[in-house]
Amino acid sequence: MTLRRTKSNPITILATLLALLISSVSLLVSAAEEAHLEQTFIQHQSHQHGLVEFNIAQQGNQLLIEIQAPGSDLLGFEHAPETEQQQRQLDAAKKQLQQPQQLFSLAAGGQCKLQSVAVQHSLAPPVEAKEHEEHEEHEEHEEHEEHEEHEEQGEHGGFRAQYQFSCDSINRLTQISSRWFEHFRASEKVNVQLITDAGQKSLSLTASQVVIHL
């Protein structure tokens, strides 16, 4: 089924294309549906143990790269930080994800410029801080219910990052090289889903195969 052309801004279109890629639906979705899908992706991703995904969408001169990764690949754990060291690990991972130029190398011919960065994670805040906050706001909640909720939230935490690029010569953007494995050595494989003006495909990356041909 052919995608409809709309006058929506490029970022919205790309986000919709990314939603299509992940959910395998065959038509553009509304902004409200897109927001719902994005929240679903975060919740779904947090339960995909050991699975790293790059979702890449391109339309016109706009390029969107999304990363979904479990905490185990970035931190060695998927629960809320329980020590100062684990909190430092979480902070370092977030900082790393906020620097896409260290994670990806886009072919220079495409003349792509980074427009925006968004990084989220589903690991709960430190247990002590969470309990203190919820105790003040929800004193009527029973202690065992709060403890159960904390465990559930932090059990399979993960990350989601999105990078928005604008490319002056998109037709010369022939490949993207990933440096993911240099920074996150616990990862063994990355699944890539790609949708562009030319079509869509999927592939896998490993430490010895890091190039995505567009």
C-alpha positions in Angstrom: 0.0 0.0 0.0 1.4 3.4 -1.0 2.1 5.9 1.8 0.0 9.0 1.6 1.9 12.3 1.2 1.0 15.0 3.7 2.1 18.5 4.6 3.1 17.5 8.1 6.5 18.7 9.2 9.5 16.4 8.5 10.1 15.3 12.1 6.5 14.2 12.5 6.6 12.3 9.2 9.8 10.6 10.1 8.5 9.6 13.6 5.4 8.2 11.8 7.6 6.2 9.4 9.5 4.9 12.4 6.3 3.8 13.9 5.4 2.0 10.7 8.7 0.3 10.6 8.4 -1.0 14.2 4.8 -1.9 14.2 4.6 -3.1 10.5 1.4 -1.2 9.8 0.8 0.0 6.3 -0.4 3.6 6.6 0.5 6.8 8.3 -0.9 7.2 11.8 -2.2 10.3 13.5 -0.2 12.3 16.0 -2.2 10.9 18.9 -1.8 7.4 17.7 1.9 8.0 17.2 2.3 9.2 20.8 0.5 6.1 22.0 2.8 3.9 19.9 5.9 5.6 21.2 4.9 4.9 24.8 4.1 1.3 23.9 7.5 1.0 22.3 9.2 2.1 25.5 7.3 -0.4 27.6 7.8 -3.2 25.0 11.5 -2.4 24.7 12.1 -2.7 28.4 11.1 -6.4 28.3 13.3 -7.3 25.3 16.1 -8.9 27.3 19.5 -8.8 25.4 18.1 -7.2 22.2 19.5 -4.0 20.8 17.7 -2.4 17.9 18.5 0.5 15.5 15.5 1.8 13.7 16.3 4.2 10.9 13.8 6.2 8.9 14.6 8.6 6.0 12.3 10.8 4.0 13.4 13.6 1.8 16.4 15.3 3.4 15.3 14.2 6.9 16.9 11.3 8.8 15.9 9.8 12.1 17.9 7.2 14.0 16.4 5.4 17.0 18.2 3.1 19.4 16.4 0.7 21.7 18.6 -1.2 24.1 18.3 -3.2 27.3 20.1 -2.0 30.4 22.2 -5.1 30.5 24.1 -4.2 27.4 24.9 -0.7 28.6 25.2 -1.2 32.4 25.4 -4.8 33.1 22.0 -4.6 35.0 18.4 -3.9 34.2 17.1 -2.7 37.5 17.1 0.7 39.3 20.5 1.8 40.5 21.1 0.4 44.0 24.5 1.9 44.7 26.4 5.1 43.9 28.5 3.1 41.5 25.5 1.9 39.6 24.1 5.4 39.5 27.4 6.7 38.0 27.1 3.9 35.4 23.6 5.0 34.5 24.7 8.7 34.3 27.6 7.7 32.1 25.4 5.7 29.7 23.0 8.5 29.4 25.8 10.9 28.6 27.2 8.5 26.0 23.8 8.2 24.3 23.6 12.0 24.1 26.6 12.1 21.8 25.5 10.4 18.6 28.7 11.6 16.8 30.5 9.0 19.0 28.1 6.2 18.1 27.5 6.8 14.3 29.6 8.0 11.4 27.4 9.3 8.5 28.9 9.3 5.1 30.4 12.8 4.7 28.9 13.3 1.2 25.4 13.5 2.7 26.3 16.7 4.6 24.1 15.8 7.5 23.7 18.0 10.5 22.3 16.9 13.9 19.1 18.7 14.7 17.9 17.1 18.0 18.7 14.4 20.5 16.3 12.7 22.9 17.3 10.0 25.4 15.0 8.2 27.8 15.3 5.2 30.1 12.9 3.0 31.9 15.1 2.2 34.9 13.4 3.5 38.1 15.2 6.1 40.2 17.2 5.0 43.2 15.0 2.9 45.5 15.6 5.1 48.5 14.6 8.3 46.7 11.6 6.7 45.1 10.3 5.3 48.4 10.8 8.7 50.1 9.0 10.6 47.3 6.1 8.1 47.2 5.8 8.1 51.0 5.2 11.8 51.0 2.7 11.8 48.0 0.9 8.6 48.8 1.1 7.9 52.5 -2.1 5.9 52.2 -0.4 3.2 50.1 0.8 0.2 51.9 4.5 -0.5 52.1 4.4 -3.9 50.5 2.6 -2.6 47.5 5.2 0.2 46.9 8.0 -2.4 47.2 6.3 -4.7 44.7 5.9 -1.7 42.3 9.5 -0.8 42.6 10.7 -4.3 41.7 8.3 -4.5 38.8 9.4 -1.1 37.4 13.1 -1.8 37.6 13.2 -5.5 36.6 13.9 -5.0 32.9 14.9 -1.4 32.4 16.3 -0.2 29.1 17.1 2.8 27.0 15.6 4.6 24.0 17.4 7.3 22.1 16.4 9.3 19.0 18.6 11.4 16.8 17.2 13.8 14.2 19.4 14.8 11.2 18.9 17.2 8.3 21.0 16.3 5.2 21.8 18.7 2.4 22.7 16.0 0.0 20.7 13.0 1.1 21.2 11.1 -2.1 24.9 11.0 -1.3 24.3 9.5 2.1 25.2 6.0 1.0 26.1 4.4 4.4 26.2 4.8 8.1 28.9 3.2 10.2 28.2 2.3 13.8 30.7 2.5 16.7 28.3 1.0 19.1 30.4 -2.0 19.9 33.4 0.1 20.8 31.4 1.7 23.6 29.1 -1.1 24.7 31.2 -4.3 24.6 28.5 -6.4 26.2 26.4 -6.2 23.0 27.0 -9.1 20.6 24.5 -8.1 17.9 22.3 -5.2 16.8 19.2 -5.7 14.7 18.7 -2.9 12.2 15.4 -1.9 10.6 15.7 0.6 7.8 13.0 2.5 5.8 14.0 5.1 3.2 12.6 6.6 0.0 14.1 3.6 -1.8 12.3 1.0 0.3 12.9 -0.9 3.5 15.1 -3.7 4.7 16.5 -5.3 7.8 20.0 -6.5 8.7 22.3 -7.3 11.7 25.4 -5.7 12.9 28.2 -7.3 14.9 31.6 -6.1 16.1 33.1 -7.2 12.8 30.3 -5.9 10.6 29.4 -2.3 11.5 28.4 -0.7 8.2 24.8 0.0 7.3 24.4 0.5 3.5 21.5 2.7 2.6 
